[in-house]
Amino acid sequence: MTTPSLPTTACVDRLKLLADPTRLAIVRLLTDGPMIVKDINEHLAMEQNLLSHHLKVLREGGLLESERQGKAVAYRLTKGVHNATEGDAIDLGCCKLSF
């Protein structure tokens, strides 16, 4: 059995982030590459403030990074969480998830 690179509590915290269906959907969308908030919302069709909350939670949890692009904000999965050669899979540092 391999030793996880993240402590157990950090792994549990990351898994809790993805236990929410909206946050899981956001992460899944971003496996295709960076997206601006408007484009994310086109897929999820939710109130802007609720989407912003979920994005903030994922960013604070270390799964997303944001970058301002003019008036828009683009989000992408944090380096190390997603490798394009692995398709939809994400690496939480303690386990890998495939969609």
Secondary structure, 3 states (H helix, E strand, C coil): CCCCCCCHHHHHHHHHHHCCHHHHHHHHHHCCCCEEHHHHHHHHCCCHHHHHHHHHHHHHCCCEEEEEECCEEEEEECECCECHHHCCCEECCCCEECC
